[in-house]
Structures are given as C-alpha cells and as structure tokens.
Amino acid sequence: MGRDVDSELVAAGERRIGWAARAMPVLTALGERFAAERPLDGLRIAACLHVTAETAVLMGALRAGGAEVALAASNPLSTQDDVAAALAGYDVAVHALAGVDRATYYRHIHRALDIGPDIVLDDGCDLVNILHTERTELLDGVTAGCEETTTGIIRLRQMAAEGALRFPVVAVNDTRTKRMFDNRYGTGQSTIDGIMRATNTLLAGKTVVVAGFGYCGRGVAERARGLGARVVVTEIDPVKALDASLQGYDVRLMREAAPAGDVFVTVTGNRDVIRGEHLAVMKDGAILANAGHFDVEIDVRALDDLAVDVHHGVRPSTDEYVLADGRRLLLLAEGRLVNLTAAEGHPAAVMDMSFSAQALAVAWLAREGAELAPGVYDVPEEVDVEVARLRLAAAGIEVDVLTGEQERYLHSWRLGS
C-alpha cells in the first residue's frame, strides 16, 4: 500500500465495509457458499477495480472461496483510503492510494500483477492492456478474466477483433442484471448525486445535456427528468437516438446543444465528446461532468487552452475555468468519473448485483476457463438468472413457475393457436 496503516483508519474502513455489506445480501450469501465449497482454492487473482466498500465485500467473497487476491485501483480519485487500510484484515494485498498521479497509478497495477495471476478482474481494461504490452511474461499463466465496464469491453472487443487478446474474458458488464440494475439505476442515481454534491445546483428548470443514450445515459436522463430538468440527448447511433426521441427527449447535435445546456453529462465510452468548439459557445456557469470510465470524454486540454484563469476547488470536486470574455465553465472531478469522485459511486444494493455476477463468473471460469479460446464471452445465462433469483429471494419476492403444459407449448412448433 505504500503507507503506514493506523488503527483509526482501519476501524473507519471496517465500519464502512460493514454498512455496505448490510445492503449486499446476495454477495454475502455467495461468500458463505464459497467458504463452504472453496471453488477458488489455489487460484491467484489480480484485480483492478474501484477500491470502495462494495469492492471490499467482493474481495471477502473471493478470499472465502480460497483465492489469493491482489487489488489495484481502477481510478485513483475513487479510492477510499479507509477501506484500503481495512482490506488488510481480509488478507488482500492492496496497492491503492487516493489521489495518486498517473505514474503511481500504473505502478500500483504492476504491483498487483506481481502476484502472477491465474484470473484477472478489470474495470476499464488497463490491467489487461498492461498484461498484453508490458507484462507479457505473465500471459501464459493467465487462464481467463472478467471485465466490469462498457469502456473496457469496447477495448477488449477491438483486441479480440485484431487477434491480440490472449485469453478469454467474460463481459460482466453485458449481463441483463448488470445493464438494468448497475448501468441504468446505479449510474443514473450516483451521477446525479455527484453533480448535486459538487455544485448544490437546482436541476429543476435546467437544461441537462446527456451525451450517449446507452443504459447508463438512459439512467442519467431519467433521473434528471425526474428532478424537473429539460433533458437533451446527443447520440451517434440512429436506433438509440430514435429510442430517446420516442421517450420524449429532445435529440440534437452536440453543436446545437452546447449553447443551450446548463449541465452536460458525457456517458459514451469514447473520447472528445465535448470538444473545444462546443466549450467555446457554452453559457456562463455551464457545468461539465463525465460519467464515462476515462477522463477523455471532455477535452480538458481544450478547456485549459480556452481559459485565461483557473480557480481550483471553488467547491468540492469543482474547478472553475474563466474564459477570455468572462464566462465561467465548471469542470467536475477533473473530468473523471463524477459519481465515484464527487460522490460514493453506486449504492451498495446496486453493486450487490454486479459483484455477485462477477463472483459467480469467476467461479465458472475456475471450472471452465482453461477450455475456452481467447475472446470476449457473455456471462452464462444461468449465472445471470441465479443473481436475479437470489436478489428476489433476499427481498422476499416470488415469481410464477411454468406449468408442464406451458413448458410443452413453448418448446413445440407443432402446437398452433
């Protein structure tokens, strides 16, 4: 970890982890199952994830299953130092510290890889990228991996298309439960939470521009509209743009939205979504927030070039850029993930679903990974269904079961109307 761990920090982290675990009944139950069945005995896992209380619960489940685990941060601004300190009690090797520079961030990933992993867990593909470029000596020992976020899967699919990916990776992000619960509801709520904490702005009556109408963008748009904002959507995908239009959103080009918006949220997984030409026409006081994984969606260099003065920390996680004509643009969280930098990320109940799918995917890979060819794989349907079933059971909700006649009807082409 590169720091002395004090008892007060550990105690604070343990309290935070305990609070999160109370809202994570599915992952807690899986941890108990793993402790009994030990499906991960003898495996070494290197993880590059947000170092938060919810991640700590996942680490506990993996350790209970018998794995040796090393953890690095997937974003230095999201690391909760008290949680990192407390994780030592889980016997997890943690290489993370809040606010480190880029060089230290990558050095921490290298230290996590020093474990010599059999399985890797990634959130954004940085760890997998380093494996394939700088730590190639470890590749032969890696059986498989999991990827948690849309941005990472975009990169992995490109690697696979070019024949560069050397092992199978499960796209945990693409499960039905993950897209519904995490991307839509989690990102929607936590992004708005980050904007509110950073600026204390009133969204009612404001124009909020959401760049990207995937599952995450849809969640942000829904939450903003629910708070009384007028929501404009920008898109490159005609089908998603049509979907947004049919849901009543105002769909425009970014160059048209730029002078009209009060708050801008990028949720695309791509770079330079908001560029210099857009920044140049924004109104005084416009708020810029990114909910995509990397800090490239808003062109911060262009913003630096346009500014004649920068006031850092005018509010928590808020920097004010003053342009030559006196207009002020407010950049949140340095252009990084606003929901994890200015707020606490997804609620624990949301991460219960995502991390349960991740834990079950790891157990599946421990059994099947060696038989899979390199490539990007969907999470097995039975894993997705089990996560949903366990979550419903924890909430005391039951669903109907097909009758024998219904089963025969669904599986026969001979039965007509």
N, C-alpha and C positions, 0 to 999 in steps of 0.2 A: 504493500500500500504506500510505502514511502513516507510514513508519518508515524508519530507516536500515538497510540490509541489510549485515550483516557477513559476512566470508568464512567464519567458522566455522559460522554458521547455515546458509549456503548449502551448505557441504560436508556438514553433517549431513543436510540435506534431500535432497541428491543420493544419499547412501548409503541413506536410507530409500526413496526412489523406486526405486533400483536393486534393492533387496531385493524390493520389491513386484513389479517387472517380471519377476523370475525366476519368479514364480508366476502370471504372466499371459501365457501363450504365445499365446493366441488373439488378444488385443488387440495384442500385439507384432507378430504376423504381419499383422494388418489394417493396422497402422501402416506396415509395409513395403509392403503393397499400395497403400495410399493415396499413399505417396510416389512410387510409380511411375505411378499412374493420375491423381492430382490431381483427385479428384471434387468437391472443395470450393473450387476456385480462385475467388477473388474474393468469397467469402462472408464476412460478418461474423456471428459467433456470440456471443451474450451468455448466460452460464451462471450459474445459482445452484445450486451443489452443495456437498456437504461437501468442504472443502479438505483432502484427505488424499493420501497417496502414490498410492493407486489412482486417484484422480481425476487426478492429475498424468500418469499413463500415458495416460489418455483424452485429456487436453489435448494431449499429444505426438502422438497419432494424428491428431487433428483438425488440428493445425498441419501435420503431414506431408502431409495431404490438401489443403493450400493455404488453409485458413481463417484469418482473423484472429479472435482469441479474447480475450474479457474475462470474468473469473471473479470472482464474489462468493460468500460463504459462505452456505449454507442453514441453518446453525446456528453461532453464534459459539463455542459451547463445544466443537465438534468440530474447529475449525481447528487444523491442525498448522503452527505458525509457520515451522518449518524448511523444510517443503515449500513454503509460500507464498513464502518467500525464493528457494528453488531454482527455482521456476517462471519466474522472470525469465529464466533461461537457456533456457527453451523459447520465449521471446518471447511470453509470455502476460501480459496486463495483469491483475494480481491485486489485488482490493480485499477484503482479509480480514485479521483480526487476532483471535487467540484472546481470548475473554472480554469483548468489547466490549459496551456497553449497547445497548438496543433501538434508540435513535435512530441510533447509528452503524451498526448492522446494516442498517437500511433505507437509510441514506445510501450504504453500500457497494453495495447493489443498484442504486440510482440511477446510481452511477458506472459500473457495468458496462453499464447500458443506454445510457450516453452514447456507446457505440460505434456506435449506430444499427443494431441487429441486423437481419439477414435471417432468421435462425433463432435460436430461444431454447431453452435446455435448463433445465429446472426440477426442483426436488426439494421439493415441498410447495406449489407454486402461488403463492408470494409474489411472484416476479418477474412472472408473468403477471398477477397481481392488480394490481400497481403499474402495469403497462402499460395496463390497462383502466381505471384510476381516476386516476392521477396523471401518466402519461406518454403520454396518448392521441395526442399529436402524432407518436409513433413507430409507431403501429399500421399505417398504410398501407404501411410498408416491411417489415413482418414477413410472411414467406411462410408459416412453419409453426413448430412447436415439438415438443418431447418432454417428457414428464413421467415421473419416475422412481419415485414412491412412491404408495401407496394413498391417503394423505390428500390428496395433490394431485389425484388422479383423481376423488375424491369431489367436490371443489370444482369441477373442470373440467366434470364431467357436469352439475352444477347450473347452471353458467354457460351451457352449451350448451342445456339444457332451457329456460332463460329467454330464449334468443336473444341473450345478452350476449357470447358468445365470438366474437371477430372473425377468427380464423384457425384452420386445422386443427392439432390436437395429437395426436401418436401416444402411446398409453398403453403406454410401455415396460414399466411395472410388470406389465401383464397378459399378457405372453408366458408360454408354458408353461415355458420355461427359467428365466425370472426368478422366477416363483412357486415353482418347485421348488427351484432352487439358492440363490437370494438370500433369498427370504422365509422359506422353511421351514428350510433348513440354515444359512444365514448368520445370520438373525435369532435362530434358536434358540441357536446356539453363542455368538454375540457378546453376547447379552443375559445369559446365564448367566455369561459371562466378566466382564461389567461388574459384576454383583452380587457375584461372588466377590472381585474386586479391591477393590471398595469396602468390603466387610464382612468378608471372610475367614470367612464363615459356613459351617457344615456343612449341606448340604441334605439329606443322608440322614436320614430320620425326620421332617423338617419337613413342614408343610402349605403347599404353594405354590398360591396362587390366581391363575389366569390368566384375565384378563378379555378375552374375544374368542377365537374358535376359527377364525379365518381361517387362511391359510397361515402367517403369522407366529406367531399364537398356537399353532397346532399344533406348530410347531417348538420353541417355548419349552416347551410341555407335554411333548413327547417328551424333550427334553434334561433337564428337571427330573426326570422319572420315571426316566430312565436313571441319574441320580445318587442314586436311592433316596428321592426325595421322594414324599409323597402329594399328588396333584395334583387340585385342584378347578377346574372350569371354570365361568365365568358367561357367558351369551350372551343376545342378544335375538332371534336367528334360530333358529326351531324346527328347521330342517334341520341347521344346524351343531351345535346342541345335541344332536340325535339322533345325529349322527356322533360327537361326543365321548363320549356315553353308550355307544355300541356299541364304542368303542375302550377302554372300561373306566374312563373318567374319571368322577369324582363331579361331577355337574352340579347347581348350586344357584343360588338367587337371591343377589345380592351381599349383601343384608342378612343372609342366613343364613351366608354365607362369611366376612363381616367379623370376627365374634368368634372364628372357628376358625383363621384363617390366620396363618402365621408370616412369609410372604413374599408380597407382592402385585405382580403384573406386569400393567400395562394395555397392550393391543395391539389397539386398536379403530379409531383414526382419528376418534373422537368426543370430546366434552368431558364433564367432570363424571361420569366413570365411577365414580370413588371420591369420594363427597361427605361433607359434614360428619356426616351421620347414621351413615355407615359408620366414619369415623375415631373417632367418639365411643365405639364399642364394641370397638375393636381391643385386642388384648392387649399388655401391656408388651413392648417390644422389636420390635414388628412392623416389617418392612422394606417400604418403598414404592418401587417402581421403575416407570418408564414406558418402554415400547419403541415407543410410537406417535410420530408425527413431531413434533407440537407439545406444548408444556408446559401442556396444558389438560385432559388426561385425569384427572389427580389434582388435586382442587380445593385448590391450595396456599393460597389466601386463607382457605378454611375452616380449614385446618390452622393458619395463623397466628392466626386468631381463637380457636381452642381452646387454643393454647399459652400458658402463663404465662412460659415462658423458652425460648430457642433457643440451642443450642450449635453454632455453625458449625464445620465441619471437624473433627469428632471422629475421623474417619478421612478419607482421600482421597475426595472426592466424596460425603461423608456428613454430613448435618446432623441433629442430634438435637432434636426438639421435645418439651418437657416439658409434660404436661397438668396440670390443677389437682389431680388425685388422685395425681400422681407417676408415672403411666405415661409411657413414652418411646416416641415413634414416630420411626423413622429414615427420612428422605427422601433418596433418592439422586439425584445430578446435578441438584438443584434442580427435579426433576420433568421434566427434559428427557430426550432420548434417552439412556438409560443405557448402551447398547452403544457409542455414539460419544463419550460424555463421560467415563465411568468406565473404558472400555476403548478399543480401537483400531478398533471397528467390525468389519465383516465381514472374514474372511480375504481376502487378495488373490486367491486362487483362485476365490472366490465372485464378487468384483467383476469378474473377467475375463469371466465370462459376461454379467453385466448391462451392463457398459460396452461389450462387443463388440456386443451387440444395439443399444445406443444409437448407437454409431458407424455401424453399418450402416443404422440407421433415419435418421440424419442424411444419409447418402449417398443413400438412397432419396428423402428429402424434397427434397434438392437437385435431383433429377431430376423428381419428380412433384408436389411441394408446391404449386406455382402452379396446378395443375389441380384441387386439392381444395377443396371447400366448407368453411367453418368447421364445426368439430365435433370430437369425440373419436374417433380411429381406432385399431383394433388394429394392431399391428405385422404387416406382411405375413408370411404363413406361411413363405415361402421364407427370410426373414431368420431366423426362429426356428429353422428346420431347419438352416440353414447354421451358426449358432452352435453347435448341438449337434454337428453333424458335425465342425466344426473342433476342438471340445473333445475329442471321442473320438479324432480323429486325433492330437492332441497327446499323448494318454495311450496311444497305440498300440493302441487298441481298434477292432475292425472289427465291422460288423453285416451281416447277411444281405441279399441283394438279391432282390426278387421275380422269379420266373421268368415267361416270357411267358404261360404257362398261368395262373399265379396272377393276373397283371395282367388277363387277359381275364375271369377268374372274378369279380374284384372290380368290374369295370366293366360287367357284363352282368346284366340282370334275367331273361334267358331261361334261364340255367343253374340248374336246381333241385338238390336234394340227391342 
